[in-house]
């Protein structure tokens, strides 16, 4: 018996020192094989291929032709595509800021409720829009914000406000799409912040209360710093998503009126899949990816000063 | 003094409740309008004021939507595509997540590092090569293209790995001593314990892929292959603004499965959202 235990202990120790020698390696490779195959073919290789394709001119049918940096030079002088980067950035920043501010505000208010069923009810209400697809949301919001027949303009009319061209005039359309995106996605930041606020220790809050700190002071001096890592995470994820904004403008305005809501992903779709310029489309994709990485990097840099890690 | 702060606090709490109620009305209003308008007759559907309470619900739109477009077909396509992705990704991610957490093999950290790096890259920025690969595989315009290109997931692998990392290694060692093979140890001990993480991943994937619009738009051309979101947008185009109540009936049918699942498994939805944040 004692011998067996010693042997077991020996094996365990050996396992930690020479893992591969214990014959685990083939099992490990077999276990990751499927994931590696699919991630390689449909994610890793396409990343490299996207970069590679951006140096070619290709219409899918004929042989690709190497053109060096031509696609990028073209992009630098392509007014409409450059504008789409500006449109995307403007809408993305607006969406993220509203999502963070409203999500945090609602989370703080919900966490103040003492009754659990009240909290659950509000949480469900703010989460429900996330369950609908962006396509479904774009369809019914398109009706609600219709210029002539829309319910929104009907109620505004009752208040004596003339019809607003929600989706049919440039700036208004971009604003409306921002609001619709925020309406649907505020539940995401809200749920994150509710969970995070619950983890703020009550003794800290009680101490602040005893010291005479009001609710606003407690919020900005204690709660926000304590949940700042979650705020950073929410900001990063929300911005990466918002930079890819496609469904709502594609379905509701087709990028219009004019090019007011043509986001980068819409211009990429037009160049790549409608005009079959796969090289140029890839160049736009690579610049978008670079922009996303730079902005995410900036967020983490800013976080060094602003985020408080416990 | 004490009483005045008490009154202030009470005013604050009441104001907070009022704000929350208004916010909830804004969040739910458009959804409620969608449901109630889908129950109005096509002729009435455009009439304002909207009917917030369906006093005389008219269910004809729900049969009309099946007559006008192949919504049954779209529904079936969506069920098959989403179902296969959910099952497939659960398998691939559970296997690889376990291996990256619990099994030692050469190159493990390098390969996992590559997985992590790909997580940073959004789908839209690599969609052109993915489309080209789909074409080479002969899967253009097939719902299977949506499935095959979503079977692996770096994020899902990461999620499962994080969960397995918390599990004690001793359990597996004990089982191994009892003569269980590597795979049996994984399947009978660890995979069972990972059920909550598997449920979270499955629900995250269901809600994501059920609602997906972008890849179907790019991969599919024939109407009979469309999934629900793509088909509904087409329906809106076909009918123009003729009878929005029919379109909205389709929208309600498309949202319903997600809502039902949410009611059954609410905590896994929340877990899915918070999973990425808590590292």
Interface residues (C-beta under 8 A of the other chain):
Chain A: X8 X12 X15 X19 X20 X22 X24 X25 X27 X28 X29 X31 X32 X34 X35 X36 X37 X38 X39 X40 X41 X42 X43 X44 X45 X46 X47 X49 X50 X53 X60 X102 X105 X106 X109 X110 X112 X113 X121 X122 X124 X125 X126 X127 X128 X129 X130 X131 X132 X133 X134 X135 X136 X137 X138 X139 X140 X141 X142 X143 X144 X146 X149 X151 X154 X183 X186 X187 X188 X191 X192 X195 X196 X215 X230 X233 X234 X237 X240 X243 X244 X246 X247 X250 X251 X265 X268 X269 X272 X273 X278 X281 X282 X285 X286 X288 X289 X292 X293 X296
Chain B: X12 X13 X16 X17 X19 X20 X23 X24 X26 X27 X28 X30 X31 X33 X34 X37 X46 X48 X49 X50 X91 X92 X93 X95 X96 X98 X99 X100 X103 X104 X105 X106 X108 X111 X114 X115 X118 X120 X121 X122 X123 X124 X125 X126 X127 X128 X129 X130 X131 X132 X133 X135 X148 X149 X150 X151 X152 X153 X154 X157 X173 X177 X182 X183 X186 X207 X210 X211 X212 X213 X214 X217 X218 X228 X229 X230 X232 X233 X236 X241 X244 X247 X248 X251 X254 X255 X258 X259 X262 X266 X269 X270 X273 X274 X276 X277
